[in-house]
Amino acid sequence: MTTEQPKNPLHGVTLATMLDELVAHYGWEALGREIEIRCFTHDPSTASSLKFLRRTPWARERVESLYLYMKRRQG
């Protein structure tokens, strides 16, 4: 059973990829200002941020939203 999602812009994009692209685009400091979560503002690292985002749905939604916004702006 395949569940194709041709209209879902996040289909096939991992959380790690989203985070890496956001950090590359904004940097940790600006990312922490955009989404005020402690894992982005105090001693940030990809590993600790992924751990937090995977178990915190509201934070993951904010990251996904900012990622989609960034992709739309890059157009």
WORA-V267857 format. One line per field, one symbol per residue. ss: DSSP state (H for helix, E for strand, C for the rest). psi: psi as a letter, one per 30 degrees, with the letter a starting at -180 (. if undefined). burial: b if it has 24 or more other ideal C-beta (glycine too) atoms within 12 Angstrom, else e. A space follows every 50 residues. Layout:
# WORA-V267857
ss=???
psi=???
burial=???
This chain:
# WORA-V267857
ss=CCCCCCCCCCCCCCHHHHHHHHHHHHHHHHHHHHCCCHHHHCCCCHHHHH HHHHHCHHHHHHHHHHHHHHHHHHC
psi=jkikifgjffkfkleeeeeeeeeeeeleeeeeeejikefffjikleeeee eeefgjeeeeeeeeeeeeeeeeef.
burial=eeeeeeeeeeeeeebeebbeebbeebebeebeeebebebbeeebebeebb ebbeeeeebbebbbebbeebeeeee
